[in-house]
């Protein structure tokens, strides 16, 4: 069901939002910024905002020089854009002062940054550092893992789901599961009115609406 790789996450996800020709530290910064923008925001909106930022020259220094009003105008209409303006400015200043303009290379340090949660930290490790420290669990992964009963008992938060999945899922699949389930959640296993009749799992899925 995911062999076509034609979901929004495949075409406009964070791994597609940064400048691959930029110096490594700039690339990593752009990855982190895209992740911060992507929270509770559709991939299409995040991708468009990143494109506008990159046209301005997206670096730690360029964002530090930008006033909050200008930054807000560029990233609008990402979800909670006013909060994200503050988080981006605060995090960028920390990266400049503490990390020489680069981003931290551990989940523990990444989640200390304003506006950066566990899912973003794990994805930043995957995409920016090519390192797998854990499973990146967003609302799609959380929802589908519970629907398929891939967790021993129902979990209440993405972080609980991450812990539950890491207990049994082989480590070599940790990087793959996010894009796999996010795209599946965008196209088939929708939050409301999932397309069970089109799903190849319908006969084995505990949550399937069998017609």
N, C-alpha and C positions, 0 to 999 in steps of 0.2 A: 504493500500500500504506500510505502514511502520511496519506492524505487525511482519514481519520476523526479524526485527532489524539486517539486514545483510549488511548494507552499510558500507563503510570504517570508517565513524565517529563512528559507533557502536562498531566496532572491534578494531579500532586503534586511536580513538579520545583521547583528553586530559584526560578524566576521566579514561582512561585505561593506562596512561603513567607514573603514579607515583607509588612509593613503598607503598602499603597499610600497610605494617608492620613497616614502619618508624615512629619515633616520630611525633606527630601532626605538629609541626612547620617545620620539614623537609618535610613532606608530602605536606604542603601548599606551601613551597618554590618550590618543584618540579612541582606542578600544575602551578604556575606562570611562571616558566621557560619553561614548555611545551607550554603554551599559547604564550609566546614570540617567540618561535621557529616556532609555527604553522602559523603565519601570512604569507599569500601568499605562502603557502607550503602545499603539499598534506599530508593527514594524515599518509600515509605509510612512508613518508620521515621523518616526525616529530617523529613518533613512533620509527623508527630505530635510530635516533639521540639521543633520550632520553634513549634508551637501552644502547647505547655506553657510555653515560654520567653516567648512574647508575652503570655500571660495574666499573667505576673509583671511585665510592662512591660519590654520588651527594648531597652535602651539601653546605651551605653558605661558610664555611671555605675552603672546597676543591676547590671551584670555585675561591675564592679569592687568593688561593695559585697557581692556574694555570696561566701560561702566555698566552697572547692572541693568539699566534701562535698555541699552543697546543689545546686551546679551539676551535679555528677555524677549526683545522684538525678534531676534533671530531664531530662537528655539521655539517660540509659540507656533503651533498649539499643542506641544507635548503635554501630557498629563502633569498636573501640579507644577506648572512651569515656574511659578514665582518661588516656590520652595527650592526647585532645582537650580535656579539662578544663584541663590544663596549658598547652596551646597557646593556647586561647581566653583564659585569664587573661593570659598573656604578651603576646599580640597586642593585646588590648584596652588594656593598660597603655601599650604603644607608641603606639597610635592616640591615646590621651588626651594623652600627653606630646609627641609629635612632629607629630601631624596635627590637633590641636585637636578630637579626637573624630570626625573624618571618616576615610575610608579613602584610601590613595594612589590617584593617577589614572594610574599607569603600571605596566606589567607588571614592569618592573625593580624598582620599589619594593615591589610586592605580594609578589613571590617572596622578598623578604628577611624577611617576617613569619614567625614561628614557625608551622609547620603549614600553610603555603600553598605549593602547588606550581604549576607552569606551567598545568595545566588549569584550576585554580581561578582563577588570575590572569586568564587570557583570558576565562573566563566572567564574572568580576567586571567586567571592562572592558565586555563586551557588555551585561550586565544592569544593572549599577549606573551605569555612565557612558555607555551607549549609544555605545560606541566600539569599533571592530574593530581590534585590534592584531595578531591572529593567530587561528589555528584552535584551538579548545578540543578536545583529543584525550583521551578517557578510554578505558577498556578496550573498550567497544563500538566506538568509532570506529577504534581500533587494530586490533581483530580483523577487522572487516568490510572495512576498507581493504586488509588483506592477503589476505583471502579473495577479494575482487573483483579483486585485483592492481591496485589504484589506486596502488600504490607500485612503482617500477621494479624494486627488489629487496626481498626480505623484510626488514622492520624488526623490531628486537628490543625496542623500547620506544615508549611513546606519544609521547615527545619526538622520536624519530627519525621517527615517522609524521607528526607535525606539520610538520616541516621538508620531508619528501618531498611531502606534499599541497600545501603552500604554493608549491612550485616550479611547479605546473601548474594548480591550481584557481583560476579567476577570483576576484579579491578580493571581488566582490559576492556570492559564494556562501559566503564564510568563516563568516558568522554563522549561516547556515542549516544547514550540514552537521552540526553537533553534534546539534541536536534531531532532525534527520532520521534519522541513523544510530543514535542512542541508542534512540529508540522502535522502530526496525526491529530492533535487537538485543534489545530486551526482548520483542518479540512474535513475530518470525519467525526471524531469524538468531541463534538462541540459542547460547551458548557450547558447550553440549553438546547433541547431537541437534537440530541446526537443522531447522526445518520447511521443508525444501527443496521438498516436494511442494506446499506452499501458496504458494511464492514465485514472483512473476512474472519473476524473474531466472533461473529454473532452467536455461533453455536457453543462457544466455550466461555464467553464473557458472562460473569455473574450478574452484571448490571444491564445486559442487553435487553432492549425492548423488542421482543420477538413478535413479528406481525404474522 
